[in-house]
Amino acid sequence: MTSDCDQHHYVALPHLEVNREAKQTILLIHGATGDGTTWNLVTPHLPGYHLLVPDLPGHGIARQHPFSVVHASNILSQLILDRAHNRVVYVVGFSLGAHVAMHLVSHHPEVANCVLVSGFQVFPPTALTSYLPHAIWLEQRIEYAIPQSWTRWAMDGINIPRPDLSMCTLDYNRQVFGHSDSTEQWPRAWPARTLVIAAGKGGLVPSNDRPQDALKLATIGQHLNSATRAVTHPDMRHPWIWQAPELFAETVRLWFEESTVPDGFVSLARDH
């Protein structure tokens, strides 16, 4: 990984580059409590692309820098200008990374030529919202008391990495889950063709995404690009980058190259 920081200004994100010789660049944006290694099972299946794989601020090697969606979006745009071929990328965002991706492509549309996001969800605030960072802090620690074999059994054998508790402090949870900045929940319309994916499988563990949020996001995008669409997969859970990394990579490739998706995906209708 490379990084470029000084004590006064955060200049560039730590990031991994893969397949530098490939002609087109994909930017992979990880989710909450993760880092660039989130994509380790996916990247081997994208050999035809130059891959930029950063750690978001507040995460991984960049954990000493505060996180906000706006800040992450701004410095990702600079990373693209500095490192992407032709200063433009295909953007892929997962979970929290989907929110960062949407802010990026709606506020810096010149750096994105196509987009895929999975796990974009907006939960309306309630009277308990202010307690969410504390609840997540507790959940993250309880997770270590549960045998991983139980978690794998409940999640169809998915081996999900446990969070790094030294990173997942209460302050971190306030930044990521507390909505302490004024970022809009929904992005303004953006021009890049976009695939919005909502994982469809729940069950014992409520690991499905909110299809109504995926559909609403796609509808916003269709104002500037009618090819933007929302889909779901009934067998995929929210963390399907670990459940089916080869399928995830195939979905990325087909959407970017052919404007289509693999078999098994279902278009989301407006009655969701």
RALIN-V717796 format. One record per pair of residues at least 24 apart in sequence whose C-alpha atoms are under 7 Angstrom apart, sorted by the first residue. I is the first residue (numbers start at 1). J is the second residue. D is the distance in Angstrom with one decimal. If there is no record, write none. Layout:
BEGIN
I,J,D ; I,J,D
END
This chain:
BEGIN
12,75,6.5 ; 12,79,6.3 ; 13,54,6.2 ; 13,55,6.5 ; 13,56,7.0 ; 13,62,7.0 ; 14,54,5.7 ; 14,55,5.8 ; 14,61,6.6 ; 14,62,6.5 ; 15,52,6.7 ; 15,53,5.3 ; 15,54,3.8 ; 15,55,6.0 ; 16,52,6.0 ; 16,53,5.0 ; 16,54,6.1 ; 17,51,5.6 ; 17,52,5.0 ; 17,53,6.3 ; 18,50,5.8 ; 18,51,5.0 ; 18,52,6.8 ; 19,47,6.8 ; 19,49,6.3 ; 19,50,4.7 ; 19,51,6.5 ; 20,50,5.0 ; 21,50,6.8 ; 22,48,6.0 ; 22,49,5.2 ; 22,50,5.0 ; 23,49,6.7 ; 23,50,6.7 ; 23,85,6.8 ; 24,49,5.5 ; 24,50,5.8 ; 24,85,6.2 ; 25,49,5.8 ; 25,50,4.5 ; 25,51,5.6 ; 25,84,5.8 ; 25,85,6.0 ; 25,89,5.0 ; 25,90,6.3 ; 26,50,6.2 ; 26,51,5.0 ; 26,52,6.2 ; 26,89,5.3 ; 26,90,4.6 ; 26,91,5.9 ; 27,51,6.0 ; 27,52,4.8 ; 27,53,6.2 ; 27,89,6.2 ; 27,90,6.1 ; 27,91,5.0 ; 27,92,6.0 ; 28,52,6.3 ; 28,53,5.3 ; 28,91,6.5 ; 28,92,5.0 ; 28,93,6.1 ; 29,53,6.9 ; 29,54,6.9 ; 29,92,6.1 ; 29,93,4.7 ; 29,94,6.4 ; 29,97,4.9 ; 30,93,6.4 ; 30,94,5.6 ; 30,97,5.0 ; 31,94,5.4 ; 31,95,5.0 ; 31,96,4.5 ; 31,97,4.8 ; 32,96,5.4 ; 33,59,6.8 ; 33,163,5.7 ; 33,168,6.7 ; 34,59,6.5 ; 35,59,5.7 ; 35,60,5.1 ; 41,242,6.9 ; 41,245,5.8 ; 42,241,6.9 ; 42,245,4.9 ; 42,246,6.3 ; 42,249,5.9 ; 45,246,6.1 ; 45,249,5.9 ; 46,249,6.3 ; 63,167,6.8 ; 67,175,5.9 ; 67,176,6.8 ; 68,175,6.5 ; 68,176,7.0 ; 68,181,6.9 ; 69,100,5.3 ; 69,183,7.0 ; 70,183,6.7 ; 72,100,6.7 ; 73,100,5.7 ; 73,103,6.2 ; 73,104,4.8 ; 77,104,6.9 ; 77,108,6.8 ; 77,111,6.8 ; 80,111,6.9 ; 87,111,6.4 ; 88,112,5.6 ; 88,113,6.8 ; 89,113,6.2 ; 90,114,5.0 ; 90,115,5.8 ; 91,115,4.7 ; 91,116,6.3 ; 92,116,4.9 ; 92,117,5.6 ; 93,117,4.7 ; 93,118,6.4 ; 94,118,5.0 ; 94,119,5.9 ; 95,119,4.4 ; 95,120,5.5 ; 102,187,6.4 ; 103,187,6.1 ; 105,190,6.4 ; 106,187,6.4 ; 106,188,6.1 ; 106,189,6.3 ; 106,190,4.7 ; 109,190,6.7 ; 109,191,6.9 ; 112,192,6.6 ; 113,192,5.5 ; 114,192,5.1 ; 114,193,5.1 ; 114,194,6.0 ; 114,256,6.5 ; 115,192,6.6 ; 115,193,6.2 ; 115,194,4.5 ; 115,195,6.3 ; 116,194,5.6 ; 116,195,4.8 ; 116,196,6.1 ; 116,252,6.9 ; 117,195,6.4 ; 117,196,5.2 ; 117,197,6.2 ; 118,196,6.0 ; 118,197,4.6 ; 118,198,6.0 ; 119,197,6.6 ; 119,198,5.7 ; 119,199,6.9 ; 119,209,5.9 ; 119,238,6.2 ; 120,214,6.5 ; 121,209,7.0 ; 121,210,6.2 ; 121,213,5.7 ; 122,185,6.8 ; 122,213,6.6 ; 130,178,6.7 ; 132,177,6.9 ; 132,178,6.8 ; 133,170,6.5 ; 133,173,4.9 ; 133,174,5.3 ; 133,177,5.9 ; 133,178,6.0 ; 134,170,6.6 ; 137,169,6.9 ; 137,170,6.1 ; 137,173,6.9 ; 154,204,6.6 ; 154,205,6.5 ; 155,205,7.0 ; 158,242,6.3 ; 158,243,5.2 ; 159,242,6.8 ; 160,242,6.7 ; 189,220,5.4 ; 189,221,5.1 ; 189,223,6.3 ; 189,224,6.3 ; 190,221,5.8 ; 190,224,6.1 ; 191,224,5.0 ; 191,225,5.6 ; 192,225,6.7 ; 193,225,6.0 ; 193,227,5.8 ; 193,228,5.1 ; 194,228,4.6 ; 194,229,6.5 ; 195,228,5.9 ; 195,229,5.3 ; 195,230,5.9 ; 196,229,6.3 ; 196,230,4.6 ; 196,231,6.3 ; 197,230,5.9 ; 197,231,5.1 ; 197,232,5.5 ; 198,231,6.4 ; 198,232,4.8 ; 199,232,5.6 ; 199,233,5.6 ; 199,234,6.9 ; 199,236,5.2 ; 199,237,5.1 ; 199,238,5.2 ; 200,232,5.8 ; 200,233,5.2 ; 200,234,4.3 ; 200,235,6.3 ; 200,236,5.8 ; 200,237,6.2 ; 201,234,5.3 ; 201,235,5.3 ; 201,236,5.4 ; 201,237,5.0 ; 202,237,6.8 ; 207,237,5.4 ; 207,238,5.3 ; 208,237,5.4 ; 208,238,5.5 ; 209,238,6.0 ; 211,272,6.5 ; 212,272,5.4 ; 215,268,6.5 ; 230,267,6.1 ; 230,268,5.6 ; 231,265,6.2 ; 231,266,5.4 ; 231,267,4.3 ; 231,268,5.1 ; 232,265,5.6 ; 232,266,5.3 ; 232,267,6.4 ; 232,268,6.5 ; 233,264,6.2 ; 233,265,4.6 ; 233,266,6.1
END
